[in-house]
């Protein structure tokens, strides 16, 4: 994105003064005809949308365009380094393998693996071919992964060794699955090893130059299904197009330019060749943030991505220092753990220019802590969800410092509004209601869920379920969530799923999962249960029951046992605020949250 010439012109015309331009004025300057972030009006599924005029529109176009960075390193994982050339050749080679297996436009290809160099290759091979990539949460248990395969009707599974180990005995219950490929497995069983077809990552550079992706794929064709929590506890597949996913590329560059314009600063001089930027990747690619907001923009801009198997603060700081990394995006937990680490001063982190986070609530005091411990890194925050295909609002620089409790302003192609409880009236500035969002980055709907799609996707708008307000300049403030979820370090936990698991334990008469504030993780799940008369229950036994049936991040950090009935209203709905504020729960959590503050991260 060539923003500098346009911003230089604005500066020399005297349009940059002591007072920053308003959000509306900044958008006008950056998106006008001929501007670097020019916007055009298009029809998407019959609805008029403002969309970015420039930037790649399909995954195949993005892969082909990466050839201009061929000699640069793209993926770093442990001691393995994969160049853009090696990545591109492996992607196109796997695309040919998939085509030979009968995979075509619209077929679903499941990816079940951690952040390995093979993950981007699998993702772009499927989507460049016109198939629909279905990335599954690698922390899921075997039956959850099998559900993703069954629900999506996947034709092909691409899995790493650990995910294949969980699935090997379950794929017989997946009738649409025709082919399984695995990587990192010595004994693949009924699966085919990717290493036997395209080689290991160290071999990719030597692969022959294969044909380019087909040009028949269109921007509004379906590209991905990412799963999110469902109202019944079953995950819902969110179907998104190429255009929606790739809107993040221009959106991220636009957000940086807007922040510079609002701060009265200019990007680097374009006459000076830039060095390759590097990022520490601690967000899973199986989340839209990792895939759409980190992986895709890095491929477009020629950035180097350093992959961590599992985030730990000191190894992360060592990687930032040794690799001279410039940016990291994650959840607030990660920023806290780096800023508060007792050895943060022992590492040279001066290369770190930005640290972004979202996916969970961020305490305002995090800004001050980052400023004192990581002064070179500009903090950034934002809001988005799977249904918006990544960030819809962004927040950094002086705007973030002035409004630390806001999630930022929407990017130029996104509209936000606040609706009343009946969804009939747009509320005025400052009033709290349900947040609705529209733009070219919105998903198409839920996979094979027409009723839920109709309830959430309304006339081009996404009903988020979040309760929010908008200030006089258009900055968004999330007030509460209408959906019954706990967001633990960026991972959504649907309360009803955990509550159903608790009800399976003998001796539990009633159960509620509630969110408890946690400085690092934003929230942690706490279960409050009513013990049935005549029963005796041990907290450790209930936790073990949950751990055997739920993914690790869904397991409550504590079980509060009580004999009294849980409070409910006249219609029988649990009064969760009353539960959280009860003296018993407050006292119990005061005793146990110290342990939760140092809890280990969920591992796969």
N, C-alpha and C positions, 0 to 999 in steps of 0.2 A: 504494500500500500504506500503510494508516494504522497504523503501528507504534507511534507515540508514546504514544497513550493507554494502551495495554496496558503498555508499558515504564514509563511514569509510575506506573501502578498498582503494578507490581512494586517500583519504588523506594520508594514511600510505604508499602508494606507491610513495608519493612525487609528485603526479600529480596536486595538488592544490598549486599554487604559487601565488606571488603577483599579477600577471596578470591573470584575469579570463579566463577560457576556452572560445573559440569562441562558437557561437551558434551551429555551425556544430559539434564541438568537444563535447559540452555538450550533444547534441542529440545522438551522437555516444556512449558516456559512459552510458547514461541512458536507451538506447533502445537495446543494444547488447543482444545476446543470454544469458539467465540467469540473465539479469539485471531486476530491478523491473518494468520497463516499456517496456518490450520486445515487439517488433513489428513483425508481420508476414504479408505475402502477401496473400490476399484472392481474390476471384472473387465475385463482387457484381453486379448483373444484367449484367453479362458478361464483366465487366470492372475490371481490376486488381487494387486493393487498398492495401495500407499499413494500417493495423488496429492493435489496441491493442490486445495482445494475452490474457491478463488476464482481470478479471472483469466480472460482469454479462452481459449477452448478450440479455436477454429478461426481460420484466417487471415482469413476474411470478417468474423468478429466483431471481430478486431483492427483491420481497416481501417475498419469502420463506427464503432468506438469512438473513432478518432482525430479525429472531427469536433469533439470538444470543444476541440481545439487549433487550429481552422481558421485563425485569424489569425496564428499564430506561424510563424516560419521552421522548416522541417524539414531541408532539404538545401541545403548550400552547396558549390558547386563552381566554383572560379575566381571569376569575377565574377557567377555565376548564383546566385540564391536562390529556392528553391521553398518555398512555404508548405505547411502540412499540407492546406489546402483544395486547392491546385493539385495536390499529389501524389495526394490521394484522388480528385479528379475525373479525372485522367489514368489512374489505375489502373482505375477503373470504366469509363471510355471504352474502354480497351484490352481489358478483360474482355468488353465487348460485341463488339468486333472479332473476338476469338478465338472467341466463341460463333457469330458469323456464318460463321466459317471451318469450323464443324463440330467445334470442340474441346469436349469434354465431360468428365464425371468419369472419371478414370483415364487419359486421354490424356496422353502425355508432351510437354512443352514445354521445349526446350533453351534455356538462356540462356548465351551466349558473349560476354562483354564485361567490361571493366574496371569499377572503381567509378565509375560515372556516375550522374547522377540517374535515367536511364532504367532502371537495374538494379532498384531496388526496385519501380518501376512494373510492369516485366515479371514479376517474381517474384510479387507479390501479385495481379496480374491473373490469372495462371494458377492459383494455389492457391485464391484466393477462388472461382473458377469450379468448383473440384473437380478440376481437372487436376493432374498431378504435375509440378512444376517440376524441371528437371534442370540445375542450374548447373554449367558446365564450367570447368576451370582455364584462365584466360585466358593463362597462360604456356605452355600446351601448343602444340606444333606442329600443322600442318594435319592430318596423318594421325591424331594423337591426338584432336583435336577430332572428326574424322570417326568415329573409333571410338566416342566417347561418343554420337553421334547414332545410329549403327547398333546399338550394344549396347542402348540404351534403347528403340529402336523409336520414336523421336520423330516426332510428326506436324508440329510447328512448330519453327522455329528463329528465335530473336531474337538478333541479333548486332550488335556495333559494327563500325565500318568496318574496323578492322585484322583482327578475327577473320573477317569476311566475305571479306576479301582472301585469307586463308589457306584458306578453305573453298570459295570460288566454283567452283573446278575439281574439287572432290571430292564435292559434294553429289549428283552424278549416281549415285554409288555408295551412296547412302542411300535404299533403296527405299521406306521408310515415310514419308519427308519429303514433305509436301504443300505447305507454305507457308513462305517465308522473309521475315522482316522485318528491316530493318537501320536503324541510327540513325547519324547523322554522316557518311553517304555522299553524295557529290555524284552519282556514277554508281552506282546500285544494281544495274544489270544485271537479272537475273531476279528480284531481290528487290523487295519493296515497302518504301518509306521510311516509318518511323514518323511522321516529321514531317508527311507528307501525310495521315495518319490522325488523329493526336491533337495535332499541333503540336509545336513545340520546347518545352523546359522553360519558357521565358519566356511561352509562350502558355497554359500549363495552368490558370492562375488564371482565365482567361476562358472556359474550357470550361463548357458547361451542366451542371447538376446531374443526373447519370445515375441510373438505378435502383440500389438497393442489391444486394449480393451475394445469391445464393440461400441459403436457410436449410436446404437439403437436405443440405449437407455435414456429416458427423459427426466428432467429435473423433478417433476412431480410424481414420478413412479415411486412405489414403496421401496424403502431401502433397509429398514431395521425394525425389529420388535424388541424393545427393552421392557422387562417386567417390573411392575410396581405393586405395592400392597393393594389388595382388593377389599371391598366392603364386607365380604364374608370370610376374610382371612386367606382366601386363595389369591395368589398374585394375578394381576391383569396384564396382558401384553399390550404395550403402547406402540402403535404402528406409526412410523414416520417416513417422510419422503427424503430423497436426496437433498432437495432444496432446503427443507427444514433443518436437517442435520448440519448442512454446510453454511447456514446463515451465521453460525458462531464464528466462522473465520473472519468475515468482514466486521461482524459485531464486536469482536474483541479488539480489533485494530481501531475501530471507531471509538470505543470506550476510552482507549488510551489517548487518542487525539483530542477527544472532548475534555478529558481531565487536564491535558496540557493547555488547551485553550482557556479553560476556566481558571487554571493556576497562573496564566500569563507566561508560560514557558514554551519553548519550541523543541521539537524532536532534534536528533543529531543531524548535522550537515550531510546531505545526500552525496556531496562531492567526496566525502571520506568513506572508502569502502568499509562496510561494517564487518566486525568479526562475527563468527557464528555464535548465536546465543545458545545457551544450554539450560535445561530445566531438570529438576529432580521430580520424578513422577512417583507420587505416593498415593494417588487416587486410582482405584481399579478402573481399567478400561471397560469393565462390564457395567459401569455407571455412565450416564450421559455426560457428566462433567469430564470424566477421564477420556471418553471417546470423542465427543463433539467439541468440547472446549479446550482440550489439551492436545490429543493425538492429531486431529484433523488440522488445526491451525499450525502445529509444528511441521507437519508434512508440507503444508503450503508455503511456509516461511523459511524452510530449511534449517529448523532448529534441531539440536541434539537432545535426545531424551535419555536420561539415566534412570533405569528402572530399579526399584528396591522391592525385594520379595516381601518384606514386612518392615513397616516404619519403626525405627528406634532412633531416638534423638542424637545420640553420639555418633553412630555410623552415618546418619544423615549429614551431620555437620562436617564429618570427615570427607564425605563425597562432595559437598558444596565447596570445601576448601581445595581438595585435590583436583576436581574437575573444573574449578572456577565457574560454577553454575550461577546463572543470573536470575532465575525465577523458580518459584515453587508454588503450587496451588494444592490446597487440601481442605480440610475442615479446621475450625478454630483449635481443636485439640493439638494439631501439629504445630501451629504457631506458638501456642502456650508452652508446649514441651521443649521447643528449641529455646524460646526466650527465657524460660525459667531454669534451664539446665545449669547446674553449678559450674560446668566447664565451658560454657558458651564463650567465655573470654579467651580460652586456650586455642581457639580455631580462628583462622583468617576467613571471615565471612563477608569481606568487603566487596566481593564480586556480586553478592546478592542484591539485585536492584528492585525486586518486587516480591511480595509474599501475599498471595491471595487465598481467600477462604470463603466458603459458603456451605450450604447443606445442613447447617445447624446454627442455633443462636450464638452470637458472638457478644461477649460482655464488653461494654464500652471501655473498661480499664485495660483491655488487651492492647488498644492503641498506644497508651502511655508506656506500657511494658515493652512493646516492640520498638518504640522510639528511643528508649533508653538502652536496650540491649542489642538491637539490630538497626542502627541509625541509617545505614545505607539502603535498607529495604523499604520501599513504599508499600504500606498495607493496602489491600483492596478487598472489598466485600461485594456480595451480590445476592440476588434471589432468583431462583428458578426451580423447575421441577421436571420430572420425566416428560410430562405432557407438553412442556414448553421447549423440549429438546435442548436444555441447558439454560444459561443465564438469560433472563429477560430484563433485569435491571442490574446496573453496575455502580460501584461506589469506590472512589479512591481520591488521593490528594487532599486538597483543602476542603472539598465538599465533604469528605468522610470525617475530617477533623471537626468541621462545624456541625455535622449532624451524625454523631457516632451511633445513634440508635436507629438510623434509617438503613434500608437495604439499597438505597440509591435511586437513580432515575432510569426510566426505560431507555433502551437504545432507540435510534431514530425510526426503526421500522416496526416497533412494538407499541401498542396502545394498551393502557391500563385504565380501569374504571372501578368504582366501588358501587355495588348494588345493594338495595334494601333486602330485608329478609324474604320478601315475597318474590324477589327477582323481577320486579316490575318497574322500579324507578332508580335512576342513577343518582347517587347521593352527592351532595355538595362537598366542596373542599373541607377537610378536617373531620368529617363524620365517619364513624366506623361502620363497615358493612362487609359483604363478601367481595373479595378481589376477583375480577374477571380480567382476562388477558387475551389479546388478539395480535396476530402478526404472521409473517411467512414461516416463522420457526415453530408454529404450533403443529402438534401431531395430527394425524388424520382421524384417530379414534382408537378404541380398544379392539383388539383382535377377537373377532367372533363374539363380541359382547354388544349387540345393537342397543339393548335397553340402557346399559350403563353409558354407552357412547352418546345416546340421545340426551341423557341427563347431564352430562359433563360438557359436551361440545354443542354449543347453542348458537346458531346463526354466525358461525365464524369465531365465536368467543369460547374460551376455556374457563369454566367455573372451577376455581382452584380449591374452594373449601377453606381457604385462609381468611381470617378476619383482619381487615387492614384499614388504613386511612392514607390519604394523599395530601401533602401540604400545598401551599399556595404556588410553589414553583414546580410541583410535579414529583417530589421525592416521596418514595413509598415507605410506609412503616407497617410492619407486620405486628398485629396486636395479639392474636391468638389463632388457634387452629380449630376449625369446625370439625375436622376429621379426628377420629379417635386413634391417634398414633403417637408413639414416642420416637423422637429422632435422636438416636444415640451415636454421636460422632459421625453424623451424616447418613447413617443407615436407618431407614424407616422400619419401625416395628409396629405391626398392626396389633392393637391390644387384644382384639377378639381371638386371634390365633393363640396367643399365650394363655388367655383365660380359658379357652377350650382345653388346652393341654393341662391346666391346673385342675379343671373339673374331672379329668380322667383319674385323678389320684383319690384313692379311697379316704374318706374322712373329711373331705372339703365340701362344705355346704354352699359356699358362695365365694366368688373370687373377683378381684378387680386388679388390672394392671394400670399403674399411674406413673406419670413422669415426675422425677425429682430433679431439681436443678443441680448441675454439675459444672464446675468452672472449666474443666478441660474438655469434656465431651458434650457440653451443652445440656444434655439430659441423660439420665440413666433410668432404666425400667425397674420399678419396685412393685412386687406383688403383695396385696393385702388380702388375706383369706379368712373366712369365718370357719372355724373348726366345728364340725358336726357334733351334736350332743353325744357324749359317751365315747368319743374318739380321742386318741392321743396322736399328735403329729409332731415330727421333728423337722426343723427348717432344713437341715442338711439333706434329709431324705427327699424333701420336695424339690430342692435344687437339683439333686441327682436325677430325679424323674424328669425334670425339664431339660437338663443337659443331654439326656439320652434321646430326646424327641425333637429338639429345636436346634437350629443353627446357633453357634456360640454367642453371636451378638444379640440374640433374642432372649437369652436366659436372664431372668431377673438378677440384680445384684444383691437383693435381699428379699426374704419372705417375712412379712409381718403377720403373726398369728393372733387372732382374737376370737373370743367366744360370742361377742355381740354381733347382731346382724349388721351388714353393711348398709349405709343409708341409701335409700331409693326414693324417687318421687312417686306421685300418685299413679303414674302410668308404669311404674316399675323400672324406670331408667336409673342406673347408678349415678349418684351425685359425687362425681370424682373430686371436685374441688373440696367438698366437705371431708372426703376421705383423706386427702392430702393434708388438710389443715387440722385433723383430729390430733389431740394431745398424744395419744398412743403412737400414731405413725410418726409424728414429729420427734418424739423422744427416742423411738427406735432408730430413726434415720440419723439423728444426731450422734448416736453411738456408733453407727456402722459406716457413715459416709467417708470417714478417714480411710477405711480400707478400700472403698469404691474409688476414691481419688487416685489411688495407686494401682488400680486394677489392670490386669494385663489386657492387651488388645485381643480381639477375637482372632483366632488362627484357623487356617484351613488345613 
